[in-house]
Amino acid sequence: MRKYHIYLALEERKLIIESLISEKNTPISVGKYTDGVDDVLLKILQAKKNKVKVIYT
């Protein structure tokens, strides 16, 4: 299994979390399981927050 690393700005991270929460609400209202969305949401929330310095030349 491959591992992928993505670097997100704070606004991008916030947008992903909000999107996953709204995606989680749809199956909850129908009565289905949300295990897949929960796993991804947990990984995003537990990820380290690194600052990346970008140098333009």
C-alpha positions in Angstrom: 0.0 0.0 0.0 1.4 3.4 -1.0 1.5 6.3 1.4 0.8 9.8 0.2 1.7 13.1 1.8 -0.1 16.3 1.0 0.6 19.7 2.4 -2.4 21.9 3.1 -2.8 25.5 4.1 -5.0 26.2 7.1 -7.9 27.3 4.9 -7.7 24.1 2.8 -7.6 21.9 5.9 -10.6 23.7 7.3 -12.5 23.2 4.0 -11.7 19.5 3.9 -12.9 19.0 7.5 -16.1 20.9 6.8 -16.7 18.9 3.6 -16.1 15.5 5.4 -18.5 16.5 8.2 -21.2 17.4 5.7 -20.6 14.1 3.8 -21.0 12.3 7.1 -24.3 13.8 7.8 -26.0 12.4 4.7 -25.6 8.7 5.5 -26.5 9.4 9.2 -29.8 10.9 8.1 -30.6 7.8 6.0 -29.4 5.4 8.8 -26.3 4.0 7.1 -22.8 3.6 8.5 -20.2 6.3 8.2 -17.0 4.3 8.9 -15.2 5.3 5.8 -15.8 9.0 6.3 -14.9 8.6 10.0 -11.5 7.0 9.1 -10.6 9.8 6.7 -11.8 12.5 9.1 -9.7 11.0 11.9 -6.6 10.9 9.8 -7.0 14.6 8.8 -7.6 15.7 12.4 -4.6 13.7 13.8 -2.2 14.8 11.1 0.8 16.9 12.0 0.5 20.6 11.2 3.8 21.5 9.5 4.7 24.9 8.2 6.3 24.9 4.8 8.4 27.8 3.6 8.1 28.5 -0.1 10.8 30.5 -1.7 10.1 32.2 -5.0 13.0 32.9 -7.2 
